Amino acid sequence: MAHSDKIKESVHMKPKEKFDFFHDERVRSVFYQILIAAAVGWFVWYLISNTAQNLEARGMHTGFGFLNVAAGFDSSFKLISNEAGVGTYGRLFFIGALNTLYISALAIILSTMLGFFIGVLRLSNNWLVSKVALAYVEIFRNTPILIQIIFWYIGVFSLLPRVKNSIDLSGGTGVLLLNNRGLYMPWPLPGNLLWLTGVAIIIAIVAVIILKRWAQKRQDKTGQIFPTFAVSAALLILLPAIVYFLTGMPLGWDVPKLEGFNFVGGASLPPAFMALLIALSIYHASYTAEMVRAGILSVNKGQGEAARSLGLRRKSAMSLVIIPQAMPAIIPPMISNWLSTIKNSSLAIAIGYPDIVSLFMQTSLNQIGYAVELVGITMAFYMVISLTISWLLNIYNKRVQLVER
């Protein structure tokens, strides 16, 4: 009996594993990671120290103290106040960053909307419509973006009439004027109770979101379609309008007026801004159109046929059935397109729009030096913005991905 127990114990006993530093997979993995991290750290330290030594040998200053130094110039276009000789280089950095984000955000919105529209037209059954959309895509996608920016700036906006012969885009009211110096428009002057109208707008938006979710659940249960668009439009327009009128219309307008050789008052957009905005929007819309077209074609044709067999019109089938299923295929390339829009905005330096590259890496660099710091800050700005957009769109992409049951 004892002999059989010993046999069983010997069967169940596992041989002791000998630790081998060079053949243990986990140890090797950690060791190689530490080795690579140390090599990268040494390389970065070498670059920084070598650059600092070279700059010191040439008598060039280093550091970021220049950000608090008053700059002797100002930006021709800015979203925040600044004064030459008073505002610092750090403030000019924020002005350039805001200008870049402003033009990039508008270009992303316009190019996405236009791209979706053109992409759907590419699949139209009308031969003429589809060919016109195809021509748009092929012409603007295969033309360098820099050439398009210069074309709009020199070939269009510089040929507009002078100030005295401005084009009135407001139907004779004289509040929206276009000339070779830019687009002039009224600027709002908020009153004391205008914040109540803003609160009403927020409440209306929240109500529209709740209404849309309720209508969707109702449609899923009963199959009945609620007129969400009409009710939402009424909420978004009527509720703020009622509050606005009840509070005494607390909003005035500063209208531009011609005094001497230029307009005074109101707000204006320079030709460089408009040329860059149009060029970026049209160029990147051509890429968006192809992404939308490819995404729609990736959806099985049976989905559209099934939707139409249930009584949905072509437009409703496209918006409710096909495009939601196409979004997982559209979003990944859309991320790259949005990032390219932001990075291509740096080409504004060719036409004088004061973005972060023009203000920080050109004018500031010529005046104060600190080339390494200025270039590093500019690169970090673009990197942070790109990573943030990529992170947000990746979150949205995971939400729209189809989950198999």
Steps between C-alpha positions, in 0.01 A plus 500: 500500500784738589681407181192587287464837681859585419436415136196729492695781666780462249248516216332817630820676597628745241867546442639824635560756229847647495518876459696599193550874450572483128227248410210625715254672264359743755840609624625549145194708413549735797876515444469596134235764578726658763792485256302672223364765740852572622629529142220739402554706817874523432436605140259776609746617767780505245296709255397750768845535653675519164255764375541702820879489469493609136264787577715611793815485287337733248381740768132415451271504802276208593193460716139611496533832679441681170129413526466779760687756287293775334473452124557795271233400249135404490283262300291636214220259591429394858219365714632650825629850566868577471722807461844523345766568760270391782389149412758227558624227271301257711184695420589496132531124526141480627385737226663282235364183659146642512525615138614153396227323696237745375575454131552123544171447685302690237676316218433163662129577543454635148707228331315224687156637409596566139679166473196304620282685251738439208555138604127428488472678163776275365257209538204680344303324228502824304790477253566875487497545877734206561743616229508857634578361847769279348655797319504697827681219680755439227582867442546613860648177634771491234602866531756595768341677793764775493410583139133522596573731793702735279234485228223612734717771655653648183253393232175575683517719810774735381289578191194607697387867482654765721344626821281768342360250250439221752263220408190511723413140591209607723259602226556874518495540879872568515575274795693224321764637264773329299804668343869438440574577866268235635147422609339757733204407718313620811633408845258416785490720810345291782273658761451421869231229467631328190626213715140390550471441126815289519345294779189455285714373212669244728161385634369468144802288397455269799128470424576410137741225610243356741229524235713322243573211736134470597392504134754229417378274783141564396577411141679180606199388705207610285652568157343846494722787384484818706562833316824563689644752257203736506460490877876539556516798264207660683668449837836636384344809342190586702627449855808727471299749292229529767757553774687751282192714439375475860835632627477805276724383214828560689724484194637785292713500188812693410458553124808584288496851352714648227723774638777627277670219316372206704212369710489568873317288754350156475716197429705400199663193354818560297540357148770261622255347750226450240740364237645250745158395630356442152807316375521269802127428496479423129821298490428276798132467404615313188670240719201483735273439201700191399498372858123539517452335162721205595326466837154494339612244241633278781143453626322205346249602233243282671486749788373777273259265321362378833453858619313598184288186519387617843373824348794729569585751233847509349602800712369344822661166419831674442493702825342238728639171370796529263709788638490377865636166377758677284639712784738230633668500159498882468635606839856349487605682180306805616738529797799532267313752286421724796858484620621591151266800502662633816853440375428645155381821665870573557521579127333829592850641527501520118225764496569679827225366726636533857477143622735349758768425239496853359499677839722264695737328259546791261457848651587407860796291387639785291471745789604309808668177387454195726454281193503167683243613756270662245506200268456261793198688639338514155556128444360422845190709423423308181575168670267568795215614274543202267513247784194656665292483181619147429411392855150651486422355157630159603256505792218585260622235257473232769143608574387470138670169435258217425486242778414145397265306723 
